[in-house]
Amino acid sequence: MSSTAVGIRKLKDHLSEYVHRARDGEEFLITHHGEVVAELRPRARKSAPPIHPGISQMVSLGIARGETLNDPTLYSPPGITLSSGSVQELLDEERGDR
């Protein structure tokens, strides 16, 4: 994909237009006195993590529902619990130095 050069002043005067065009897939090289100083391009999309084959099989058998596999609202992170005390005391306890 080729990039279009645009001067910083023109970019400033028409920023919303260029942001919308970048969102739609265009890429721009931002220039200042003819020197390229920055780039404006669409944000890279994060792809969903791969689904384990066993989970895919469960979906195909109707045991699991595929549309919810990557829904972070369905899973709460486990709480981290530490016993009271300083880090050094915890390390000593773990190492058996107590």
Order of alpha helices (4+ residues) and beta strands (2+ residues): beta-alpha-alpha-beta-beta-alpha-alpha
